[in-house]
Amino acid sequence: MMRVGLLCGREYSFPPAFIAKVTELGAEHGIVGELVRLGGTYMGEAPRYRVIVDRISHEVDYYRGYLKHAVLGGAYVINNPFWWSADDKFFNYAVAARLGVAIPRTILLPQKGYPWDVDIQTESLRNLEYPLDWDAMLEFVGLPAILKPFSGGGWKHVYKVSSKEELWAAYDGTAPYCMTLQEFIDFDQYVRCFTFGKTDIVPVAYDPHERRYLVDPDYLSKEVGERVVRDAQTINAALGYEMNTVEFAIKDGVPYAIDFLNPAPDFERDRITPFYFDMAVEKMARLAIDRALRGEASMTSPNWKAMVGLK
């Protein structure tokens, strides 16, 4: 018997549905789904699970440490815990831009606050210029602009600013997070693309003002839809994510990728609609079963170096 384990947090509809679907579809192969159970991890112990779907280790350090050890023991983890640990949104933007994906103009900012033992007056920050040239940065990204963390998600600590004074006020409250300042795309359309296995991309109409998904299969034109899928595939192939959402703000027919570090996307029925919930459960179950049967445990980095022409 092979086990597919689910590691999750504050989710209610997805976990039981996913586990039941894995057990149903995997029965002929002797595959069962279950919640991962952990109570301390002994170095060198063999993992109980052939595949683990990780939706919470970004918030629990013990889980992340366990997952890396499980990969060492031969488990296949969705998503790769080694890469996820190292990734950030600013680097993602830079890679995607090198690969020809449209990206809003973006600046990485020094963080506003630091741990108590960092001497902000003298030695610890001797490499930072002060004061920052806010006028030059705003000239580069334009106004309005978006201030948001360089890592993280869930629309937390995201600010739309329309003046230098608004930017300063928002930035002053961002400690201890490192932030990006990004061009605001005054979009005509907005989509979130579900990713299942890097290349299976499902663009979904999304209203970011109401934060709700819309079931509208004809939302995008054929040309824009094809580019959105192609760009999402490019991003996931480079970064190695098999479970992700890639968000595009579309203006004048150009899809700008504005967020694609979502390796634990929202799969709750009430938020993504019953239609997309059933789809996500089935596709994730089939992905996990496929990796249990054919996937190889991997400690290698994603493909971005090769894709941007680096050795």
C-alpha positions in Angstrom: 0.0 0.0 0.0 1.2 3.5 -0.9 0.1 6.5 1.1 -0.5 10.0 -0.1 -0.4 12.4 2.9 -1.9 15.8 3.2 -0.3 18.4 5.4 -2.7 21.3 6.0 -3.9 24.0 8.3 -7.1 26.0 8.6 -9.0 24.3 5.8 -12.3 22.5 6.1 -13.8 21.4 2.7 -10.6 20.5 0.8 -8.9 18.0 3.1 -11.6 15.4 3.5 -12.6 15.7 -0.2 -9.0 15.4 -1.4 -8.3 12.4 0.8 -11.5 10.6 -0.2 -10.8 11.3 -3.9 -7.2 10.0 -3.7 -8.5 6.8 -2.0 -11.2 6.4 -4.6 -9.1 7.0 -7.7 -6.1 5.2 -6.2 -7.8 2.0 -5.1 -6.8 0.0 -8.1 -3.2 0.9 -7.5 -3.2 0.3 -3.7 -3.0 4.0 -3.0 -4.8 5.6 -0.1 -5.0 9.2 1.1 -4.7 10.4 4.7 -3.8 13.3 6.9 -0.1 13.4 7.7 0.5 12.6 11.4 3.7 13.8 13.1 4.9 13.6 16.7 8.7 14.2 16.4 10.9 13.1 13.6 13.8 10.7 14.2 16.8 11.3 11.9 17.1 8.5 9.4 13.6 7.2 9.8 11.9 6.2 6.5 8.9 8.4 5.5 5.5 6.9 5.9 4.2 8.6 2.8 5.1 8.1 -0.9 3.7 11.5 -1.7 3.0 14.5 0.6 0.9 17.5 -0.5 2.1 20.4 1.6 -0.2 23.3 2.2 1.0 24.7 5.6 4.8 24.3 6.1 5.4 28.0 5.2 3.8 28.8 8.6 5.3 25.9 10.7 9.0 25.5 10.8 8.8 21.9 12.1 6.7 20.8 9.1 9.3 22.3 6.7 12.1 20.5 8.5 10.2 17.3 8.4 9.4 17.6 4.7 13.1 18.1 3.7 14.0 15.0 5.7 11.1 13.1 4.0 12.5 14.0 0.6 15.9 12.7 1.7 14.2 9.4 2.5 12.5 9.1 -0.9 9.1 10.9 -0.5 7.8 13.1 -3.3 6.7 16.5 -1.9 4.3 18.9 -3.6 5.7 21.6 -3.6 9.5 21.1 -3.4 10.3 22.3 0.2 13.9 23.2 -0.7 12.9 25.6 -3.4 9.9 27.0 -1.5 12.2 27.8 1.4 14.5 29.9 -0.8 12.0 31.6 -3.1 10.7 35.2 -2.9 8.5 37.4 -5.1 11.1 39.8 -6.2 13.4 37.1 -7.5 10.3 35.5 -9.2 9.6 38.8 -11.0 13.2 39.0 -12.2 13.2 35.5 -13.6 9.8 35.8 -15.3 10.9 39.1 -16.9 14.1 37.4 -18.2 11.8 34.7 -19.8 9.7 37.3 -21.7 6.7 37.4 -19.3 5.2 40.9 -18.9 6.0 42.2 -15.4 5.1 45.5 -13.8 8.1 47.8 -13.0 9.2 46.7 -9.5 11.7 47.8 -6.8 12.9 45.9 -3.8 13.0 48.2 -0.7 15.2 48.0 2.4 12.9 46.9 5.3 11.7 49.5 7.7 12.4 47.6 10.9 15.0 45.1 12.1 15.6 42.7 14.9 16.7 44.2 18.2 20.3 43.2 17.9 20.8 45.0 14.5 22.5 48.3 15.1 20.6 50.6 12.8 22.6 53.6 13.6 26.2 52.5 12.8 27.8 49.2 11.9 25.0 46.7 11.0 23.6 48.7 8.1 26.7 50.4 6.8 25.9 49.2 3.3 22.5 51.0 3.1 22.2 54.5 1.5 20.2 57.0 3.5 17.9 58.7 2.8 16.3 56.6 0.1 15.6 58.4 -3.2 11.9 58.1 -3.0 11.3 60.6 -5.9 13.5 58.5 -8.3 11.7 55.3 -7.2 8.3 56.8 -7.7 9.3 58.2 -11.1 10.3 54.6 -12.1 7.1 52.8 -10.9 4.6 55.7 -11.3 1.6 56.5 -9.2 -0.6 55.0 -8.0 1.7 52.1 -6.9 1.4 48.9 -4.9 3.5 48.3 -1.8 3.5 44.7 -0.7 5.8 42.1 1.0 8.5 40.5 -1.1 7.4 37.2 0.4 4.0 36.1 1.7 0.4 36.1 0.4 -3.2 36.2 1.4 -3.5 39.9 0.5 -1.7 40.7 3.8 0.2 44.0 4.2 -0.7 45.1 0.7 -1.2 48.9 0.1 -2.2 51.0 -2.9 -0.6 54.4 -2.6 -1.4 57.5 -4.6 1.2 59.9 -3.3 4.7 60.0 -1.7 3.1 60.9 1.6 0.8 57.9 1.4 3.7 55.7 0.5 5.7 57.0 3.5 2.8 56.4 5.9 2.3 52.8 4.6 6.0 52.0 4.6 6.4 53.2 8.2 4.1 50.5 9.3 5.6 47.6 7.5 8.3 46.5 10.0 9.7 43.9 10.0 8.7 42.9 6.5 10.9 43.4 3.4 8.7 45.1 0.8 8.4 45.7 -2.9 7.2 48.8 -4.6 5.4 48.0 -7.9 3.8 49.7 -10.8 0.0 49.6 -10.5 -1.7 48.0 -13.5 -5.1 49.6 -14.1 -6.4 46.4 -15.4 -9.4 45.7 -17.7 -9.5 42.0 -16.7 -8.0 40.0 -13.9 -7.5 36.2 -13.8 -6.1 33.7 -11.3 -4.6 30.6 -13.0 -4.8 27.3 -11.1 -1.7 25.2 -11.7 -1.7 21.4 -11.5 1.6 19.8 -12.3 3.3 22.8 -13.8 1.6 22.7 -17.2 -2.1 22.0 -16.5 -3.3 25.6 -16.3 -6.9 26.7 -15.6 -7.4 30.5 -16.0 -10.3 31.7 -13.7 -12.0 35.1 -13.8 -11.4 36.8 -10.5 -12.7 40.0 -8.9 -9.9 41.3 -6.7 -12.1 44.1 -5.3 -14.6 41.6 -4.0 -12.0 38.8 -3.7 -14.3 36.3 -5.4 -14.0 33.8 -8.3 -16.4 33.9 -11.3 -17.4 31.0 -13.4 -17.1 32.5 -16.9 -15.4 30.2 -19.4 -15.6 32.9 -22.1 -14.0 35.6 -20.0 -10.8 35.9 -22.0 -10.4 36.2 -25.8 -8.7 33.2 -27.5 -5.4 35.2 -28.0 -5.2 36.5 -24.4 -6.2 33.1 -23.0 -3.5 31.3 -24.9 -0.8 33.8 -23.8 -2.0 33.6 -20.1 -1.7 29.8 -20.2 1.7 29.9 -22.0 3.1 32.5 -19.5 1.8 30.6 -16.5 3.4 27.4 -17.8 6.7 29.2 -18.4 6.7 30.6 -14.8 5.9 27.2 -13.2 8.4 25.3 -15.3 11.1 27.8 -14.3 10.3 27.8 -10.6 9.3 24.2 -10.2 5.8 24.7 -8.7 3.3 21.9 -9.3 0.5 23.4 -7.1 0.2 27.2 -7.5 -1.9 30.1 -8.6 -0.5 32.7 -11.1 -2.3 36.0 -11.1 -2.5 38.3 -14.2 -3.8 41.8 -14.4 -4.7 42.3 -18.1 -4.5 45.8 -19.6 -5.0 46.6 -23.3 -4.7 42.9 -24.1 -1.4 42.4 -22.3 -1.4 40.0 -19.3 1.0 41.3 -16.6 2.0 38.6 -14.1 1.7 40.3 -10.7 1.7 37.4 -8.2 2.9 33.8 -8.6 4.3 32.8 -5.3 1.2 31.0 -4.2 2.4 27.4 -3.6 -0.5 26.7 -1.1 -3.4 28.2 -3.1 -6.9 28.6 -1.6 -9.0 25.5 -2.4 -11.9 26.2 -0.1 -15.3 25.4 -1.7 -17.1 28.6 -0.5 -14.4 30.8 -1.9 -13.4 29.2 -5.2 -17.0 28.1 -6.0 -18.3 24.5 -6.1 -17.5 24.3 -9.8 -13.8 25.0 -9.4 -13.6 23.2 -6.0 -14.7 19.9 -7.6 -12.1 20.5 -10.4 -9.3 21.2 -8.0 -10.0 18.2 -5.8 -10.0 15.9 -8.9 -6.9 17.4 -10.5 -4.9 17.4 -7.3 -5.9 13.8 -6.5 -4.8 12.7 -10.0 -1.6 14.6 -9.7 -0.7 13.0 -6.4 -1.5 9.6 -7.7 0.6 10.1 -10.8 3.5 11.2 -8.6 3.1 8.2 -6.4 3.3 5.9 -9.4 5.8 7.7 -11.6 7.4 10.6 -9.7 10.9 10.6 -8.5 12.1 12.1 -5.2 14.1 15.2 -6.1 16.5 17.5 -4.2 17.4 19.4 -7.3 16.7 23.1 -7.9 14.1 24.3 -10.5 14.9 25.0 -14.1 15.3 28.8 -14.0 19.1 28.8 -14.5 18.9 26.8 -17.7 15.8 28.7 -18.9 17.5 32.1 -18.5 20.8 30.9 -20.0 22.9 30.5 -16.9 25.1 27.5 -16.0 
